[in-house]
């Protein structure tokens, strides 16, 4: 009857919040993951994740939790950097390590499922017909938030600006070895010149946003999976 | 070079194949004429005779293959033509043209594609190719959807088209047809029900649709061939029994046989895949015929299934799908390449022949029977019911799919319902004695094929682009847009990888663990097993090891790989390894002139830089266009049939992988040896770039220090290298000190003598003395003598903007040049 208890336990916890990390661990202890379907059934139609007004449907949560568990090689209940580095596709992604770092804000070494989902939630496609609520907070998958994610990949020292050297680093990751350092620098200069509006030789977030005004970020930074 | 040879062999094979398959009927006439020739008494001995009839058939076929290949070559010379009209359509035109020529010459269609030629020689090659290069993960990930479309949609198509035509026939619009009744129409519907892999692949590959969509349509078209053939056989045998005599029992038997045939074919495929994998485990000694096994065993699976009247298409598909992993691991690299090229070559060749033959076969006055109503209605029904089937099934599937198929997907799927050679093959094998309207069916099928392949094929591309790009602005993107756009692509694909877009399935996981535990052990060579483990499973430590060996190897090869990145550090490095003379020169000049204009190459770089500065945006754009890494999505599908070489992609992946590994190695080391220390080190050394370079050289060329001696006694920087070397020895006083001391004694350079140590100690940076807290792992100890070097070199990564490539190059001393005499533990390992 262990499983029944667990289901009940879980049902009582579903009101307006996703499971916290400890809850997941408890759940995992009681329930072996072969009974995962059970949990799926027990999940509500949609979980509200944290204070951000983002709803991810239950099947997505399950799917992501599955994934989370698969990445979590030694069942820690959280992910560390090497779990991410084990994804072999990321090793051949030029920005792979930067993106891994983006999952670990402020020197943290582990992330739990909740933050994992919250970061991924930025990449949900934007709702076609959003409900207009005047005082609703900005959804986490908005254009600005998507851009912010990209911006922080550049802005390593977190001073709110992309300096020349920061841009150069990213550029160096993204181009082949055939391009010389000087060419890279020249490209960097041009890019900064192009985007820099206040002449401080760096790109602020506003300038970053402005330079990408014409790009369909909503489309480019959304994955179907989380639709 | 080798590849070319493979291609030649393969093309020879195709020709041989065709020769073998030249129609039997023709052969008898040829024999007759040949007999006549021999019958006439020779008037004396002839040195050379002209024996045209002796070689006529294979000769003509070979000529046609040549013509088709040349035509194909010409299509691709103008890139515009193939982007507007798909290759398959062009080949049909060529076929029509050739057929017209033959028709004009002797008013008989001497050549047509016989069902035997198609089903026994041409189709298996294509299907095997499709199966062997099937991306298994995606295929099985979408297996449910594929099955639903392949089975239900096909049955639906057959039934709806057949019944609707029958209904219209009853109204009398089509006039009088010599048909038995409903069964004839159902037979016709079933032979037209399959979406043809040949046609769909040919068109979709050129259009580059979404991967999920591609795999679904592709998988569907592969599997539904099996379904179609089964349906066809069922109805055919019903007709043989006679429409009136078909009982309920027969119907049940038909349904049962449907499943038996399909599942049996699959089973045969799996059995043969197992056999093939097992054989390939032991072919090490006979590498030269290794690739042959793949083809022969796969073909045997096809024939075996055919013999047992099971679905041969499914058999060979699953042989390919199931064996690929083990075979690719087992075969040696050259053989694997051979298999790849051969398979692509054969598949592409037979596809070319099929389309051309479709054209040629149509030019035959004897087969055309026109019935406007029948033909037009068939076209209409096929289109309409395809749409209905797709929409209904997708609606049903989307309720269960995590990634739903969108509106555009459905449109493309409906529109991509091309009919092709399978329909042709089936209609050609109809027996005119049983189906009296064979000619009408034949005509209609050909028209349907032409209509779908040519018309829909030509418009699919524009349809897809029109649907996908809602508002296509023709505007040159600014540099930052281009740069950031590419960055977004990378970010997105990384997020997809992290979130596991393809999905993570419980069953798949179970299968993989089973596979790893039992199948791999049984079916893979031990060496292959090891290497796959190394690459896939153990990651962090092994990767670091890989990175180290990679760098070491790069150095051993004379750093040739790094010449391409003309960072000042590297150029110096390269020169050092290439010849000793230039070493000395370079190091001298470093000291005398500073870092910027070190060696001759740098001047070239400088020149290029100037040019760049003068050049315009265009150049930058071009540069970015060319050298920005392509995101994963833009990489060609590996299972595409039209492009074999994925070397560019591979090279890119390798490059990125190396970069990533170097970075990880760096950060791994920095955490291992303590972050704070390396930071201090970096600050300490950051002040003077030229010093940094010089010490780089010195350390990476430790064994040659004697040569540099005059250079290093440069009065300006007297203490620099002592700091480094002694810093290193102090860093690990309790571990390697004795060993290092030994080494010192072996070095003639007075700069390294112990009597210099006091001076050095004074110059020690604070971090070097404060090292007792660092606990070293076994591995770290082993590598210790390099570590000060490493730490210092880590600096550019973390604080300055120097290239990661550059500083890590010299990171690991060359093992061969320095036999690591000061590393006793390592040799013990």
Interface residues (C-beta under 8 A of the other chain):
Chain A: X36 X59 X60 X63 X64 X66 X67 X70 X71 X82 X84 X85 X86 X87 X88 X89 X90 X91 X92 X93 X94 X95 X96 X97 X99 X103 X120 X123 X149 X150 X153 X165 X168 X169 X170 X171 X172 X173 X174 X175 X176 X177 X178 X179 X180 X181 X182 X183 X186 X187 X190 X191 X194 X195 X208 X211 X212 X214 X215 X217 X220 X221 X222 X223 X224 X225 X226 X227
Chain B: X402 X403 X404 X473 X475 X478 X479 X480 X481 X483 X484 X485 X486 X487 X488 X489 X490 X491 X492 X493 X494 X495 X496 X497 X498 X499 X500 X501 X503 X504 X506 X509 X535 X536 X539 X540 X543 X564 X565 X566 X567 X605 X606 X608 X609 X612 X613 X617 X620 X623 X624 X627 X628 X629 X632 X652 X653 X655 X656 X657 X659 X660 X661 X663 X664 X800 X801 X803 X804 X805
